[in-house]
Amino acid sequence: MKRTTLNYFIDVGMAFSFLLSAVSGILKLRAIPRFLVRYDVYFPTYTITELHKWAGAILAGSVLVHLILHWKWLVLITKTMLRKKEGATYTNDREGSSGVRR
């Protein structure tokens, strides 16, 4: 599998699990179920809690994989930013290395 395709699927997984975690977290707030009961809308608390836990675990795992895949880039950018000199320019083009001083 190409690196770009892998990054795409990791990022989509992170976005999807973040949304699931955020929505289920909001639904777990005490005020939301009380408000929805007025309109005869009920959510099974156990199911929402399990969904929230698994979405959080998937998010944590996909962030870890994302960081591992981009570790060299993170180190390079961090070193570059720490050694930043006046007048130096940084590129982010496809031909050159990302964050390399020219």
C-alpha positions in Angstrom: 0.0 0.0 0.0 1.3 3.5 -0.9 2.3 5.7 2.0 -0.2 8.4 0.9 -3.0 5.9 0.8 -2.1 4.7 4.3 -1.9 8.2 5.6 -5.4 8.9 4.2 -6.9 5.9 5.9 -5.3 6.7 9.2 -6.5 10.3 9.0 -10.0 9.3 8.1 -10.0 6.8 11.0 -8.9 9.5 13.3 -11.6 11.9 12.1 -14.3 9.3 12.3 -13.3 8.1 15.8 -13.0 11.7 17.0 -16.5 12.4 15.8 -17.9 9.3 17.5 -16.1 10.1 20.7 -17.2 13.7 20.7 -20.9 12.9 20.0 -21.0 10.1 22.5 -19.3 12.3 25.0 -21.9 15.0 24.5 -24.7 12.5 24.8 -23.2 11.3 28.1 -23.5 14.8 29.7 -26.3 14.8 32.3 -28.2 17.7 30.8 -28.6 16.2 27.3 -30.5 13.0 28.3 -32.7 15.0 30.6 -33.5 17.4 27.8 -34.2 14.6 25.3 -36.5 12.7 27.7 -38.9 15.6 27.4 -39.3 14.7 23.7 -39.5 10.9 24.3 -36.0 10.3 23.0 -34.0 7.7 25.0 -30.5 6.5 24.6 -29.2 3.3 26.1 -26.5 4.6 28.5 -24.5 1.4 28.4 -24.3 1.4 24.6 -23.2 5.1 24.5 -20.6 4.4 27.2 -19.2 1.5 25.3 -19.2 3.4 22.0 -17.4 6.3 23.7 -14.7 4.0 25.2 -14.1 2.2 21.9 -14.0 5.3 19.9 -11.5 6.8 22.3 -9.3 3.7 22.1 -9.4 3.7 18.3 -8.6 7.4 18.3 -5.6 6.9 20.7 -4.3 4.0 18.5 -4.7 5.9 15.3 -3.0 9.0 16.7 -0.1 6.8 17.9 0.2 5.2 14.4 0.0 8.7 12.8 2.9 10.0 15.0 5.0 6.9 14.3 4.5 7.4 10.5 5.4 11.1 10.7 8.2 10.8 13.3 11.1 11.7 11.0 9.2 14.7 9.8 8.4 15.8 13.3 12.0 15.5 14.4 13.2 17.4 11.3 10.8 20.3 11.8 11.5 20.4 15.6 15.3 20.6 14.9 14.8 23.2 12.2 12.6 25.4 14.4 15.0 25.2 17.3 17.9 26.2 15.0 16.0 28.9 13.3 18.2 31.6 12.0 17.3 35.1 10.7 16.8 35.3 7.0 16.4 31.5 6.6 13.5 30.3 4.4 11.7 27.0 4.7 10.2 25.0 1.9 7.3 22.6 1.9 7.3 21.5 -1.7 7.1 18.0 -3.1 10.5 18.0 -4.8 12.5 19.0 -1.7 12.4 17.7 1.8 9.7 19.3 3.9 11.1 21.9 6.2 14.6 22.0 4.8 16.4 25.3 4.9 17.4 26.6 1.4 
